[in-house]
Amino acid sequence: FYPVRVDASDGAGVRLQHVDAIVRVGDPNALVPLAFLDNVYDNSVSPVDLATGALLPKIPVGASPRDAAFGGDGMLYVTNRDGATVSVVDPAARILVKTIKVGQGPSAIASGPDGTLWFVNVYDGTLQSIDSRTQTESPPITIGGTLRGLAIVGSTIYLTVPSMNEVLPVDMRTRALGTPIAVGRAPQYIAAAPDGKRLYVVDNGSNDVTPIDVASGRALRPIPVGIAPACIAVATDGRTAYVANDAVDTVTPIDLRTGRAQAPIRVGARPYGLALDPDGKTLWVVDRQDNDLVPVDLVTDHAGPPILDLNGPLTIAIP
């Protein structure tokens, strides 16, 4: 960090008040780790330097980007719901390198253990994958119903089916459908514990989170959270989950050791996407009505100053 003083004059030569600032100068040979947010309204992805809060130039993608995940090749894969495509973005060069035609309504996406990208197509009720080694799509697996979120544990994909109030396991090797697991009303997003022993399903219609024991395929006692919960993120130590409550502008932490919700954290309007810093000290919350990204200090559980000037953000991807 270096102190910098800026002096200037107006058009008439009158000196203006100087500005003092602290400037952070990084290693010119080092890559700056960036997060990426989708902008639904202008069909772009915004790279963000989380260390400084700086927004970099937007990257054009397809129509109505909805979610993004990193593949085994290090590329960022962005699902474009209304474009029926997946955009492949080089995160280092910050450019679009390929557009892959897929099923109708690609939305939630996740990376499997081998780096393959799996995603749901909400308009045609299918599950599909992209091999990141060849950047080619697979034939879709017909599921039916309305699909929303997905999580991957080992070789099994778990899909939320809001229209049926259930989670459906799918074997990624055989493409066979498993036995549905009944959960709460209108399940949306789903996350797995780091050890793969539990799943946590956000039930938007019943305002709770349903844990699932993966070994038995059994739903456990639901945990009440806020109103209209949407996305969920689980800490890397497996002790805490964070749930965005879309209708009440809060995030609810859940102590996963006790199965109890903690005091909600006030954030911006209509929080949706969530992601944790790799060090686990900061939770990043996408406020879709405020068009911003808010950092939450997980030591104090207080929100910091927002990063502004997004355009219909929904989700955030951090390497």
N, C-alpha and C positions, 0 to 999 in steps of 0.2 A: 504494500500500500504506500502511496506517495501523496504528499500534500501538493495541490495545484492551485495557483491563483490565475484567474481570468480577468483581464482588463479590456475594455472596449470603449468606443466612442460612437455617438450617433452621426447622422448625415451632416450635421452642422459642425462636427468636430468637438462637441461637448462630451467630456468624459463621463461615462456612466459608472454607477457604483460597482465596484469589483465583486467578484464571486470567489469564495474559497471552497474547495472541494477536496475530498479524499478519493483518489483514483486507484482502482485495483488493476495491477498489471500482471498478467499471467505469463507462463512459459510459452514463448511463441511456437515452440515445437510440440507442445502438448495439446491433445484434443480436449475441448471443453465438454464435459458431460451435459447433455441437454435432455429436457423432457419435451414431449410433443402433445399438443392439444388439437383435437379436431374442431373445426369451425363449420357448423351446419349451414349457416346462412350465406357464406361466400365460397363454399366448396374448397376449403384449404386446410392446411395443418400449420399451426404456429409452433416453431421451436422456441423454447424458453430456457435461458440460463438460470437455473434455480439458485445458484450462488449469489448472483447479482440482481435477479429479477428482470433482466433485460429480455425483451422480445426481439427475436430476429425476424428477417423478412419471411413472409408466409410462403408456403409451398403449395401450389395448386394441385388438387387431386380430383376425384370424381364427384358426382352429384350426391349431396347429403351424406358426408362422412359421419360414421357412427361410432367406430371403435378402432383401436390399433393395438398391435402386439409385435414384439421383435421375434424374428425367425432365427433358425440355427445358422443362417448365413450372415447374421448381424444387420440385415435390412429391417426396415419398419414396414409392416403390412397394414394398410388402412382399408377398412370395409366401407364401401360407398352404397348406402341402402338404395337410393333411387337411381343409381347408375348401373346397378347389377354388375359391379366390378370391384376388384381389389387393387389398390394402388401400391406399388412397391417403391419405397422412398429410401434413398441412401442417406442415413442420418449424419454421416460425416460431411458429405458434400452438400447436403440439404437440397437435393434435387429428386424429381420423379424419374425413375429409371425404367419402369414398366407398368402396364395396365393389363390386368388379367380378367377376362370375362368369366363370370360365375353365375350362380343361380339368382333367383329373384329376391331382392331385399336383404343382402348380406349385412349382418349387424354384429352381435357379440362375437369376439374372436379371442383365441387363447393358443399358446404355443405348447406342444407336447414335449415329452422327454427327449425325443430325437430331433426337435426343432421344426417338426411339421406344424403348420398352422391349421387349426380347426375352427370353423365358424358356422353360425346358423343363418339360414336364409328365411327371413320371417314371412315373406310374401308367398312362398311356395311350400313352406313346412318341411324343409330339407336341412340336412347336415352335410357339410362339404369340407374338403381339406385342400391345402396347397403344399406340395413338396418344396421346401426351401432350397434344396440342392439343385433343382432344375427349374424352380419357379413355374411349375405347371399345376393345374387344378385336377382333382380327381372327379369321377362321376359322383353325383350327389346321392346321399342315402335318404330315402323318403321316410319321414317320421309322421307327418300329419299334425293337425292342430296348430295352435299358435305357439311358436318357440320364442324364448327370450334370452336367457343366459346360459353359460356353460362353464364347467370346471373340469380339469383333467387330473386323475389320480392313477399313476401307472399307465396301464393300457386301456383304461375305462374313461369314457367321457360321460359326464352327468349333465343332462339338459333340464332346464326348467320349462314346464309346459303350463302357462297360466290358465289356459282354457280348461285344463283338467285338474288343476290344483295338485300337481304331482311333479316329481323329478324322475327322469327316465335315464337309466344307464345304457350306454352303447359301447360295445367292444370294438375298439378301433382296428384290431387285427382281423376279426371275422366280419365286422360291420353288422353284427347281430344285435337286436334290441333285447334288453333285459327286462326284469320285472319292475314295473313302476313303483315308486315310493310316494305314498300320500303325505302331503305337507299342508301348510296353511293356504289361505286364499290368495289367488293371483300371484304365485311366486315369480320374482323378477330375476335378480342376479344371485350368483352363488359363488362361494369361495371355499377353497380347501385349506385345512390346517397344514403347516409345513411338513409334518410327519405323515400326512395322508390318512390319518385315522378318523378324522371328522370332516364333514362338509357343513357349511353354514348357508342356509337358504333364506333369502330376504322375501318375506311374504307381504307384498304391497297391500293386499286387500284386508288382511287381518292385523296389520301393524305389529308384526313380530318377526323373529328370526327362528327358524327351525333347525336345530342341529341334527345331523344324520350320522349314525355309527356306520362307517364304511364296511367293516367286516361282516356285520349282520344285515346291512341294508335296512336298518330300522330307524324311523324318525323318533327323536327324543322330545322331551318337554320343550315347548316353544318359549322364547324369551321376549317379553314385550319391549318394544322400542318406541320411536316417535310415530307421527302420522305420515302415511304414504312413503314408507322407506323404499329406497331404490338400490343403490350400489353398496358394496361392502368390501373392506380391505382387512386382511389379517396380518398382524405383526409377525416378523420373521421368527421371533422367539415363541410364537404360538400362544401367548398369554392373553392377548387383547385383540378384539375385532372392533372395527369402526364402521358405523352404518349411517349413511346420508338420509336424513328425513326431509323429503322434498317439500312437504306441505307446511312445515313449521320452522324451516331455516336453521336446523340444528344438525349436529352429528352426535350420535349416541355411542360412547365406548361400552364394550361388553367385556367383563372379566370372564374369560373362557374357563378359568379354573373353578369358578363358583357358578357360572351360568347366569350371572346377574348383570343387568344394565347399570351403568354408572350415571352420574349427573350429565345431562346433555351439554354440548359445547355450542355456543352461538356462533354462527358463521354468516354468510351472505344469503341472498334470496334464491330459493329453490336449489339447494345443493344436490349434486348428482354424482359425478365421477369422483373417485378417491384413489390416491396412491401414496405410498410411504417412501420417504427417502431411503436409500440403501443403508444408512446408519440407524434408521428407525427412530430418529429424534424429531422428525417433522412429518406431519400428515398434510398432503396437498389436496385441497377441496375445490372442485369446479362448481361455481355458482352460475347456473345457466340463465337465470333472469338478470343477474347483475353483469353478466358477460365478463367475469373475472376469475382469477385463481387466487385462493387464499391459503397461506401457510398457517398451520396450527402447531404451536410449540407443545410437544407432548410431555414436557416437564411441568409446564404451568397450565396446560389445557386451555390456552388462550389463543385466539386468532390474531395474526399480524396484519400489516398493511397489504391490501390486495394488489395483484398484478392486473392491470386494466387493459382495455382496448382489444378484447377478443370479440368474436362475432358468432354468437350461438354455440358456445362450447358445450360439450357433453362429457367427454372422458379424457383421461390423461394417461400417457404411457411413459414410464421411466425405465431406462435400461437396468 
